[in-house]
Amino acid sequence: MKKLVKILTTIVVVILAIALIVPMAFRGKIADIVKKEANAMLAAKLDFERLDISLLRHFPNASVELKGLTLVGVDRFEGDTIVAARRISVVVNLMSLFGDSGFEVTKVILADPALHAHKLADGAVNWDVMKPSEPEETPAETPEETPAAEEPSSFRLSVRDFRISGAVIRYEDDSTKMRFSTDPLSLRLRGDLSADRTNLDLRLKTERTNFVSGGIPLLSDAEAELVATIDADLANRRFTFSDNTLRLNAIRVGLDGWVEMKDDVVAMDVKAGCDEVQFKDVLSLVPAFYTREFKNLTAGGELALSLWARGEMQGARLPAFELKSEVRDGSFQYSSLPKAVTDINLAARIANPGDVMDRTEVELSKFGLRMAGNALSATFHATNLASDPTFRATADGKVDLGAVKEVYPLEKGVELAGIITADVQLSGRMSDIEKSRYEQLGAKGTFVVEGLDLTLENLPPVHIRRAAATITPATMTLGEFGLTVGRSDLSANGQLSGYLGYLLREETLSGRLYVKSDLLDLNEIMNALPGDASDTPDVEEETPADAGAAASTALEIPRNLNLSLNTELHKVLFGKMTFDRIRGEMRMADGTLSLNGLSLGAFGGKVSASGSYSTAADPAHPSLKLDADFADASFQQTFEQLEMVQQLVPIFAKTGGNYSLSLDLRTSLDAQMSPDLQTLNASGEIRSENIDIQNIAAFDALADVLGNDKLRRIEARDVSIRFTIKDGRITTQPFDLKIGDVGVNLSGSTGLDQTIDYQAKVSIPGGGVLQTVGVNIGGTFTSPKVTLGVKEAVEEAVKNVVDEQIQKLTGSESLSEEVAKQAENLRTEARNAGAKLVEAAQTQRDKLVEEASKKGALAKLAAQKAGDKLVEEAEKQAANLEAEAERQIGKLTSQAE
């Protein structure tokens, strides 16, 4: 007996040791294999912190647990966490692993999972993470064999308890601007999913559900709960609903009926509804009401809601259905406000008798309310939604915006005033709008806004003096429009066509407007435009001194506008620039703003311009084309107002006087609508009758080297400079400056990094034989490096001395002419001239060195070298004179003969 006990004890210990040691020993290898195989199949990065396998934790069941799971996108979704979970646990009946009845999963638990689904504007989705499978090779043809009867699979998966806790779910659709999020979400599903028939017990609850469609919030922090018991006939795929309730905030909707799925057909007979729901419960679903003192809101009236669907859904075929909603005698009032909104009545219906989507009918037969003594009513009807939507709509009433604050608690700093009156009727078919058959449409009415004031915190106040429009099927006539935004004012009138297609289908709006303004402060307006908070990091608030910085995104020209604007703008502020007296034609079409013969005042002068600003190719990097002529513009004002000039032409900062300019420019703009200097290409010519420049480091250095203080200040007249801008450098063709009695010929380039590379030829009057000095100016604008061309200076000095001595000795510039006149004395004159030439060169050398000593060591050195060269060259020329005399004598003799 003792021996048996020992044997049994040993067996138990061994089994326990295996149960403890085996999972620990192989856990790391299993985890590595799981990661490797999963990442081989996925177009995403799967990782987890820990994988645990336990045979004892849920004995006699086994458990597998993943901790710190993440699935991260790649390529276009790089860094986008698609799925994350703090813990995933799967509990399996250990004995089912050894049987043939399938695996029995008793419990699945997901703790704190997060799911982020993202669809881009082009349709790409981040959840498409499976790599495409490689096509299988087609096997060689073999004789047909009678296929053996397939044996039923021995694999079955039975889940009895599925739980999710603390889930966060987000969905973003950039193509439709839809956003959905819910958290924290909890779910519990119980039932035997392996049985032919079972009761499924479903409990789902979330505390905060948000839904935005087209930028409009439809749900905000709504609480949702679903309690359902479903009789599931899994063998026949038929599900019967009983005792099912869906709750949104305080609204409870009951669901009854059945759904059966066979192949690609879904048959159903379901109904849902809620009777006599309090109107306040309805308002709890509206974000604007639920987040604004909802506890202090009293409301009257009731809502009735019913939905039924009966029939089969297959492909494009729909079952018969009807959704009806009705609000009767609704009203609401905040306890802190003096007035109520009353007589709220609504009747809406969406129905289909059972067929295709085209037979669906949408009808708002009644909508009306009364606020502060003013009534507003509207109706809407539409059918043929898929093929050719047919619609009719009316709106009639008057709204006193000043009374809104008496019925609704406005945000801090928000003020409203003004009267809106509308009497509009529309009817027709969408095909008539698309084909511009406006005579087939019904459209008439008026829309008037008077004395509208809108004040929002941290934004400039908006005031519409009056806006009046009348409509026909083809056109909308804007008879009057007067607007002020902060300091800016604008008035316009004109006519617009295609407005129905623009409003209903975002088609192109065409027309012609006449626009006037005394002041447009674009800095104030653009700085007030909201940025994309999701994409833009927090930055410090700009001070008024920074008002010149434009908005964080470039101004986009809509592609569906085709407008001609005849402008008369007295003053426009943009960045640090001030424009005035703007007159001319502007045109918006296909995402491009074109200028044609525009005249304006800028930089203290007058400008005429043509060109275009386009966001058609890339809204984030607009393209600018400009052909402009400037007249009498100020160097100083141009430097102060244009950052591009500050970078490329810093010399403008210390230049006095005015200029004229012809310019042909092409460039891309950045998000601040400033030129991208790496893409800037331009050419033109700048002209000035008077230039005054001083305290320029490059010219100061040049004056020091040449010992001539006149070069420190440039006072030039009638300057003309041709230039090009390319690859971030401005290059000038050679041009002449007259600085007092000093002439300078200058050419070269300036770069974005302030580097300079210029070549100058400086003519020095009274410099003797050293009359022209070549100078190279490099380095940077603030720290220039000046070098002299000594070799070139010496060569020029020698030439000047020789030419001067020949002129003095012979009386003419050509030696051969003098020899021809005095052939008989040629040898004597040549010999005497050579002697005097050498003597003069020696005298000139001494004088040159003496004068250069007064101008500095560098000038003296150059003069010494030039003087030595003069004497050497004079000796050569003396010998040449005698040789030339002999040749001329021979020539004269031949001619005489």
TIMARFI-326799 format. One record per residue (C-alpha): z, x, y; residue in one letter. Coordinates in steps of 0.2 Angstrom, whole numbers, padded with zeros to 4 digits, always signed. Layout:
% TIMARFI-326799
ZXYA ...
This chain:
% TIMARFI-326799
+0000+0000+0000M +0005+0014+0012K -0012+0022+0008K -0022+0006+0012L -0012+0005+0029V -0017+0023+0033K -0035+0020+0029I -0036+0004+0039L -0027+0012+0053T -0039+0027+0053T -0054+0015+0053I -0047+0005+0068V -0044+0022+0077V -0061+0028+0074V -0069+0012+0079I -0059+0012+0095L -0063+0030+0098A -0082+0026+0096I -0080+0011+0108A -0072+0022+0121L -0081+0038+0119I -0099+0033+0115V -0102+0023+0132P -0094+0038+0142M -0104+0051+0133A -0121+0043+0135F -0118+0034+0151R -0126+0048+0162G -0141+0049+0151K -0144+0030+0150I -0143+0029+0169A -0156+0043+0171D -0168+0035+0159I -0166+0018+0168V -0169+0025+0185K -0184+0036+0179K -0192+0021+0169E -0189+0009+0183A -0196+0020+0197N -0212+0023+0186A -0216+0005+0186M -0211+0001+0204L -0220+0004+0221A -0202+0006+0228A -0187+0017+0226K -0174+0010+0214L -0157+0019+0214D -0139+0015+0210F -0122+0024+0211E -0115+0020+0194R -0120+0012+0177L -0105+0007+0166D -0106+0001+0148I -0091-0006+0140S -0087-0013+0123L -0069-0017+0126L -0068-0024+0144R -0074-0042+0138H -0071-0039+0119F -0078-0046+0108P -0092-0046+0121N -0100-0031+0128A -0104-0028+0147S -0116-0018+0157V -0112-0015+0176E -0122-0008+0190L -0114-0003+0206K -0122+0001+0222G -0139-0004+0218L -0153-0002+0231T -0172-0006+0231L -0180+0003+0246V -0198+0001+0251G -0211+0014+0254V -0227+0017+0264D -0228+0004+0277R -0211-0002+0272F -0203+0015+0272E -0184+0013+0274G -0184-0006+0272D -0170-0010+0260T -0177-0025+0250I -0163-0028+0238V -0145-0021+0238A -0130-0026+0228A -0112-0020+0228R -0110-0025+0209R -0121-0033+0196I -0112-0037+0179S -0120-0044+0163V -0109-0049+0149V -0117-0051+0132V -0110-0058+0115N -0108-0042+0105L -0111-0051+0089M -0127-0059+0095S -0135-0041+0095L -0134-0040+0076F -0141-0058+0073G -0158-0065+0074D -0154-0080+0085S -0157-0071+0101G -0146-0062+0114F -0132-0073+0121E -0128-0068+0139V -0112-0077+0143T -0110-0072+0161K -0121-0064+0175V -0112-0060+0191I -0120-0053+0207L -0107-0048+0220A -0112-0046+0238D -0131-0045+0236P -0142-0044+0251A -0161-0049+0250L -0173-0045+0264H -0190-0052+0262A -0203-0047+0276H -0221-0053+0278K -0232-0043+0291L -0245-0051+0302A -0259-0045+0291D -0251-0054+0275G -0243-0038+0267A -0226-0042+0259V -0212-0030+0255N -0207-0038+0239W -0224-0034+0230D -0216-0019+0222V -0224-0018+0205M -0237-0005+0202K -0254-0012+0196P -0255-0010+0177S -0269+0001+0171E -0283-0008+0163P -0283-0008+0144E -0297+0001+0135E -0309-0011+0126T -0308-0008+0108P -0324-0005+0098A -0331-0020+0090E -0324-0024+0072T -0328-0037+0060P -0320-0053+0064E -0304-0056+0054E -0295-0072+0052T -0280-0070+0064P -0263-0072+0055A -0252-0086+0061A -0240-0080+0074E -0222-0079+0069E -0210-0087+0081P -0201-0074+0092S -0183-0071+0087S -0178-0066+0105F -0169-0080+0114R -0159-0078+0130L -0144-0089+0133S -0135-0089+0150V -0120-0100+0151R -0112-0094+0168D -0122-0087+0183F -0113-0083+0199R -0118-0076+0216I -0105-0072+0229S -0106-0066+0247G -0125-0065+0247A -0135-0062+0263V -0153-0068+0263I -0166-0064+0276R -0184-0069+0278Y -0196-0064+0291E -0214-0069+0293D -0223-0060+0307D -0239-0070+0305S -0231-0087+0309T -0216-0080+0319K -0204-0089+0307M -0187-0082+0303R -0174-0088+0291F -0157-0081+0287S -0141-0087+0278T -0124-0079+0274D -0113-0079+0266P -0120-0088+0251L -0111-0092+0235S -0119-0100+0220L -0113-0105+0203R -0124-0112+0189L -0117-0117+0172R -0126-0123+0156G -0134-0117+0140D -0151-0112+0145L -0155-0108+0127S -0152-0126+0121A -0166-0139+0120D -0155-0151+0131R -0141-0147+0142T -0132-0152+0158N -0134-0140+0172L -0119-0139+0184D -0125-0132+0201L -0114-0128+0216R -0122-0119+0231L -0114-0116+0248K -0118-0106+0264T -0108-0105+0280E -0122-0100+0292R -0140-0105+0290T -0152-0101+0304N -0171-0106+0305F -0183-0101+0319V -0201-0107+0318S -0214-0101+0331G -0200-0094+0341G -0191-0111+0343I -0173-0111+0335P -0172-0127+0323L -0156-0123+0315L -0142-0112+0321S -0127-0107+0311D -0128-0123+0301A -0117-0126+0286E -0126-0131+0270A -0119-0137+0253E -0128-0143+0237L -0118-0151+0223V -0129-0156+0209A -0128-0161+0190T -0144-0161+0182I -0148-0168+0165D -0161-0154+0159A -0172-0158+0144D -0178-0140+0143L -0189-0144+0127A -0199-0156+0137N -0196-0148+0154R -0190-0165+0161R -0175-0164+0174F -0166-0180+0179T -0155-0180+0194F -0138-0189+0196S -0123-0188+0207D -0132-0175+0218N -0128-0172+0236T -0135-0161+0250L -0125-0158+0265R -0131-0151+0282L -0115-0150+0293N -0109-0168+0293A -0125-0176+0286I -0125-0180+0268R -0141-0184+0259V -0141-0191+0241G -0155-0187+0228L -0160-0197+0213D -0174-0198+0201G -0183-0186+0189W -0196-0172+0189V -0206-0167+0174E -0217-0152+0172M -0232-0151+0160K -0244-0137+0161D -0251-0137+0179D -0245-0155+0182V -0229-0160+0190V -0224-0178+0188A -0210-0186+0199M -0201-0201+0204D -0188-0196+0216V -0179-0203+0232K -0167-0197+0244A -0159-0204+0259G -0144-0207+0271C -0140-0223+0279D -0131-0226+0296E -0127-0208+0300V -0118-0206+0316Q -0129-0199+0330F -0117-0185+0334K -0120-0179+0316D -0138-0178+0320V -0135-0168+0336L -0125-0155+0326S -0141-0149+0318L -0149-0146+0335V -0144-0128+0341P -0144-0132+0359A -0130-0145+0356F -0120-0138+0342Y -0117-0122+0352T -0112-0130+0368R -0095-0138+0369E -0099-0148+0354F -0081-0153+0351K -0081-0161+0368N -0096-0172+0365L -0095-0190+0362T -0111-0199+0355A -0116-0217+0350G -0130-0224+0340G -0135-0221+0322E -0148-0212+0311L -0157-0219+0296A -0167-0207+0285L -0176-0211+0269S -0188-0201+0258L -0197-0206+0242W -0211-0197+0231A -0219-0205+0216R -0234-0199+0206G -0241-0182+0200E -0244-0166+0210M -0259-0156+0203Q -0269-0143+0213G -0273-0151+0230A -0268-0168+0224R -0252-0175+0231L -0240-0189+0225P -0238-0204+0235A -0223-0201+0248F -0215-0208+0263E -0203-0200+0275L -0195-0212+0288K -0183-0208+0302S -0175-0219+0315E -0163-0217+0329V -0156-0233+0337R -0147-0235+0353D -0142-0217+0354G -0132-0209+0368S -0122-0194+0371F -0110-0188+0385Q -0099-0172+0387Y -0081-0176+0392S -0082-0163+0406S -0098-0170+0414L -0100-0186+0425P -0116-0194+0417K -0123-0198+0400A -0140-0199+0392V -0143-0216+0385T -0156-0228+0377D -0161-0214+0365I -0173-0223+0353N -0184-0215+0340L -0195-0220+0326A -0205-0208+0316A -0215-0209+0299R -0225-0197+0288I -0233-0205+0273A -0247-0202+0260N -0253-0216+0248P -0256-0203+0235G -0271-0192+0235D -0276-0177+0246V -0267-0170+0261M -0281-0177+0272D -0274-0195+0269R -0257-0190+0276T -0252-0200+0292E -0240-0194+0305V -0233-0206+0318E -0221-0206+0331L -0222-0224+0336S -0207-0224+0348K -0198-0211+0358F -0188-0215+0374G -0172-0210+0383L -0165-0213+0400R -0156-0199+0411M -0148-0202+0428A -0158-0217+0431G -0175-0210+0426N -0184-0215+0410A -0195-0205+0399L -0206-0211+0384S -0219-0204+0372A -0229-0209+0357T -0240-0199+0345F -0251-0203+0330H -0262-0191+0319A -0272-0192+0303T -0286-0183+0294N -0275-0168+0295L -0285-0156+0284A -0303-0161+0287S -0304-0167+0306D -0287-0171+0314P -0288-0187+0323T -0275-0190+0336F -0268-0200+0351R -0253-0197+0362A -0245-0203+0377T -0232-0197+0389A -0225-0207+0404D -0210-0205+0414G -0200-0195+0427K -0187-0182+0425V -0175-0176+0438D -0170-0158+0434L -0156-0158+0446G -0147-0172+0436A -0148-0161+0420V -0131-0152+0425K -0123-0169+0426E -0127-0173+0407V -0128-0156+0399Y -0117-0140+0402P -0129-0127+0408L -0126-0108+0404E -0116-0098+0417K -0128-0093+0432G -0141-0106+0427V -0146-0119+0440E -0160-0132+0440L -0168-0144+0452A -0184-0153+0455G -0194-0168+0450I -0207-0169+0436I -0218-0184+0435T -0231-0187+0421A -0243-0201+0416D -0254-0194+0402V -0265-0201+0389Q -0275-0191+0376L -0285-0196+0361S -0299-0190+0350G -0305-0179+0336R -0302-0160+0334M -0320-0158+0329S -0325-0165+0346D -0314-0152+0355I -0321-0138+0344E -0339-0142+0348K -0335-0146+0367S -0340-0165+0365R -0328-0169+0378Y -0337-0186+0382E -0331-0192+0365Q -0312-0189+0370L -0300-0199+0379G -0290-0190+0392A -0284-0195+0409K -0268-0194+0419G -0258-0184+0432T -0244-0171+0431F -0234-0167+0446V -0220-0155+0449V -0211-0155+0466E -0197-0144+0472G -0193-0136+0456L -0179-0122+0457D -0174-0112+0442L -0160-0099+0443T -0155-0088+0428L -0142-0075+0427E -0149-0057+0430N -0167-0064+0433L -0176-0068+0450P -0175-0086+0455P -0191-0097+0453V -0196-0110+0465H -0212-0121+0463I -0215-0130+0480R -0227-0142+0472R -0239-0142+0458A -0251-0156+0455A -0264-0157+0441A -0276-0171+0436T -0285-0171+0419I -0301-0177+0412T -0308-0174+0394P -0317-0159+0400A -0307-0151+0414T -0290-0150+0422M -0290-0149+0441T -0276-0139+0449L -0276-0147+0467G -0261-0138+0473E -0249-0124+0466F -0236-0115+0476G -0224-0103+0467L -0211-0090+0472T -0202-0079+0460V -0189-0068+0468G -0197-0060+0483R -0215-0064+0477S -0225-0079+0482D -0241-0086+0475L -0253-0101+0479S -0268-0106+0469A -0280-0120+0466N -0296-0122+0455G -0302-0130+0439Q -0299-0126+0421L -0310-0131+0406S -0307-0131+0388G -0288-0134+0391Y -0287-0146+0376L -0293-0133+0364G -0281-0120+0372Y -0266-0131+0371L -0270-0138+0353L -0278-0123+0344R -0276-0108+0356E -0294-0108+0359E -0302-0100+0375T -0297-0107+0392L -0310-0105+0405S -0311-0108+0424G -0310-0102+0441R -0295-0100+0452L -0293-0095+0470Y -0276-0085+0472V -0267-0080+0488K -0251-0071+0491S -0241-0063+0505D -0231-0052+0493L -0231-0049+0475L -0217-0037+0469D -0223-0033+0451L -0208-0021+0449N -0196-0036+0451E -0206-0047+0440I -0209-0035+0426M -0191-0028+0425N -0186-0046+0423A -0197-0048+0408L -0186-0048+0392P -0190-0034+0379G -0189-0035+0361D -0171-0033+0357A -0174-0030+0339S -0186-0015+0342D -0178-0008+0358T -0162+0002+0358P -0149-0001+0371D -0151+0008+0387V -0142+0009+0403E -0146-0004+0416E -0158+0002+0429E -0153+0004+0447T -0163-0002+0461P -0169+0016+0464A -0177+0015+0447D -0186-0001+0451A -0202+0008+0450G -0201+0010+0431A -0212-0004+0424A -0207-0014+0409A -0204-0006+0392S -0220-0014+0385T -0237-0014+0394A -0244-0030+0401L -0256-0038+0389E -0271-0048+0394I -0273-0063+0383P -0289-0063+0373R -0291-0082+0374N -0292-0082+0393L -0309-0082+0402N -0304-0084+0420L -0312-0079+0437S -0299-0075+0450L -0304-0074+0468N -0290-0065+0476T -0283-0063+0493E -0266-0053+0492L -0258-0047+0507H -0246-0035+0499K -0242-0029+0481V -0229-0018+0475L -0231-0009+0458F -0221+0006+0453G -0219+0017+0469K -0236+0011+0475M -0239-0001+0489T -0256-0010+0490F -0261-0021+0504D -0276-0032+0510R -0282-0034+0492I -0298-0044+0492R -0311-0046+0479G -0316-0054+0462E -0305-0051+0446M -0310-0058+0429R -0300-0060+0413M -0310-0061+0397A -0308-0055+0379D -0292-0046+0383G -0299-0037+0398T -0296-0038+0416L -0311-0033+0426S -0312-0028+0444L -0328-0030+0454N -0330-0024+0472G -0311-0025+0475L -0306-0018+0492S -0288-0014+0497L -0277-0003+0507G -0267+0011+0497A -0259+0028+0501F -0261+0025+0520G -0280+0023+0518G -0293+0011+0512K -0299+0010+0494V -0314+0001+0486S -0314+0000+0467A -0322-0007+0452S -0317-0005+0434G -0307-0013+0420S -0290-0014+0412Y -0291-0019+0393S -0278-0022+0379T -0292-0029+0368A -0292-0013+0356A -0273-0009+0357D -0261-0019+0367P -0248-0005+0366A -0260+0008+0373H -0271-0001+0386P -0287+0007+0392S -0291+0010+0410L -0308+0013+0418K -0309+0015+0437L -0323+0019+0449D -0315+0021+0466A -0318+0028+0484D -0304+0032+0495F -0305+0034+0514A -0292+0042+0526D -0278+0042+0512A -0263+0053+0515S -0259+0068+0504F -0241+0065+0506Q -0240+0047+0502Q -0252+0050+0487T -0240+0063+0480F -0225+0052+0483E -0232+0037+0474Q -0242+0044+0459L -0233+0053+0445E -0250+0059+0439M -0253+0068+0455V -0235+0076+0454Q -0240+0083+0437Q -0258+0088+0440L -0259+0092+0459V -0241+0097+0465P -0249+0106+0480I -0251+0088+0487F -0232+0088+0490A -0234+0101+0504K -0251+0096+0511T -0252+0087+0527G -0267+0078+0534G -0279+0065+0526N -0292+0065+0513Y -0307+0055+0506S -0310+0054+0488L -0324+0048+0476S -0317+0046+0458L -0323+0041+0441D -0308+0040+0429L -0306+0035+0410R -0289+0035+0402T -0277+0027+0390S -0260+0020+0397L -0243+0021+0389D -0229+0008+0387A -0224+0010+0406Q -0243+0008+0411M -0244+0026+0416S -0259+0037+0412P -0258+0047+0396D -0263+0063+0403L -0269+0070+0386Q -0283+0056+0386T -0287+0057+0404L -0305+0061+0409N -0310+0061+0427A -0322+0068+0439S -0325+0067+0458G -0325+0075+0475E -0311+0076+0487I -0315+0079+0506R -0304+0082+0521S -0307+0086+0539E -0290+0093+0541N -0278+0101+0529I -0261+0108+0533D -0252+0117+0519I -0238+0129+0520Q -0223+0136+0510N -0234+0137+0494I -0228+0150+0482A -0245+0156+0477A -0251+0159+0495F -0235+0167+0500D -0237+0179+0486A -0255+0182+0491L -0250+0186+0509A -0237+0198+0503D -0250+0208+0492V -0263+0208+0505L -0251+0211+0520G -0258+0196+0530N -0246+0183+0535D -0260+0172+0541K -0262+0167+0522L -0245+0159+0522R -0251+0143+0531R -0268+0135+0528I -0275+0125+0542E -0293+0121+0536A -0306+0110+0542R -0321+0101+0533D -0316+0105+0515V -0325+0098+0501S -0319+0101+0483I -0328+0094+0467R -0316+0093+0452F -0315+0087+0434T -0299+0082+0424I -0300+0085+0405K -0288+0090+0391D -0273+0089+0403G -0280+0101+0416R -0288+0098+0433I -0302+0111+0436T -0311+0114+0453T -0328+0121+0456Q -0328+0135+0469P -0324+0129+0487F -0322+0138+0504D -0306+0138+0515L -0306+0145+0532K -0288+0150+0536I -0289+0155+0554G -0301+0170+0554D -0298+0173+0536V -0311+0165+0523G -0305+0161+0505V -0317+0155+0491N -0306+0147+0478L -0309+0140+0460S -0299+0137+0444G -0287+0124+0436S -0269+0117+0435T -0261+0111+0419G -0249+0098+0414L -0236+0112+0411D -0238+0117+0430Q -0248+0133+0424T -0261+0139+0436I -0277+0149+0433D -0287+0152+0449Y -0299+0165+0456Q -0300+0169+0475A -0311+0179+0485K -0302+0183+0502V -0313+0189+0517S -0302+0200+0528I -0310+0202+0546P -0306+0220+0554G -0303+0227+0537G -0317+0240+0539G -0327+0243+0523V -0314+0234+0513L -0320+0216+0519Q -0318+0206+0503T -0304+0206+0490V -0305+0198+0473G -0288+0190+0468V -0283+0182+0451N -0268+0169+0453I -0259+0165+0437G -0242+0160+0431G -0235+0143+0436T -0236+0134+0452F -0218+0138+0457T -0219+0156+0450S -0236+0163+0453P -0243+0180+0447K -0256+0188+0459V -0267+0203+0454T -0280+0211+0464L -0298+0216+0458G -0297+0235+0464V -0313+0240+0455K -0323+0227+0463E -0316+0231+0480A -0321+0249+0479V -0338+0245+0474E -0341+0233+0488E -0333+0246+0501A -0345+0259+0495V -0360+0248+0497K -0354+0242+0515N -0353+0261+0521V -0370+0266+0514V -0378+0251+0522D -0369+0254+0538E -0374+0272+0540Q -0393+0269+0536I -0393+0255+0549Q -0385+0267+0562K -0397+0282+0558L -0413+0273+0555T -0412+0258+0566G -0418+0247+0552S -0411+0240+0536E -0426+0247+0526S -0427+0266+0525L -0446+0265+0520S -0450+0256+0536E -0444+0270+0547E -0452+0284+0536V -0469+0274+0538A -0467+0275+0557K -0462+0294+0558Q -0471+0302+0543A -0473+0318+0552E -0454+0320+0556N -0449+0312+0539L -0442+0328+0531R -0432+0333+0546T -0425+0316+0549E -0421+0314+0531A -0411+0331+0530R -0402+0327+0546N -0398+0309+0541A -0391+0315+0524G -0380+0328+0533A -0374+0314+0545K -0371+0302+0531L -0359+0314+0522V -0350+0318+0539E -0348+0299+0543A -0342+0296+0525A -0329+0309+0527Q -0324+0302+0544T -0324+0284+0538Q -0313+0290+0523R -0299+0296+0534D -0300+0281+0545K -0299+0269+0530L -0284+0277+0523V -0275+0277+0540E -0278+0259+0543E -0273+0254+0525A -0257+0263+0527S -0251+0250+0539K -0254+0236+0526K -0244+0243+0512G -0244+0255+0497A -0256+0245+0487L -0269+0243+0501A -0267+0262+0504K -0270+0266+0486L -0286+0256+0486A -0292+0264+0502A -0290+0282+0495Q -0300+0277+0480K -0313+0269+0490A -0314+0284+0502G -0316+0297+0489D -0330+0286+0481K -0338+0285+0499L -0340+0303+0501V -0346+0305+0483E -0358+0291+0486E -0364+0298+0503A -0368+0315+0495E -0379+0306+0482K -0387+0296+0495Q -0391+0312+0506A -0401+0319+0491A -0409+0302+0488N -0415+0302+0507L -0424+0319+0505E -0432+0313+0488A -0437+0297+0496E -0445+0306+0511A -0456+0316+0499E -0461+0300+0490R -0465+0292+0507Q -0475+0307+0513I -0485+0307+0497G -0488+0288+0499K -0493+0290+0518L -0505+0304+0513T -0513+0294+0499S -0516+0279+0511Q -0523+0291+0525A -0535+0298+0512E 
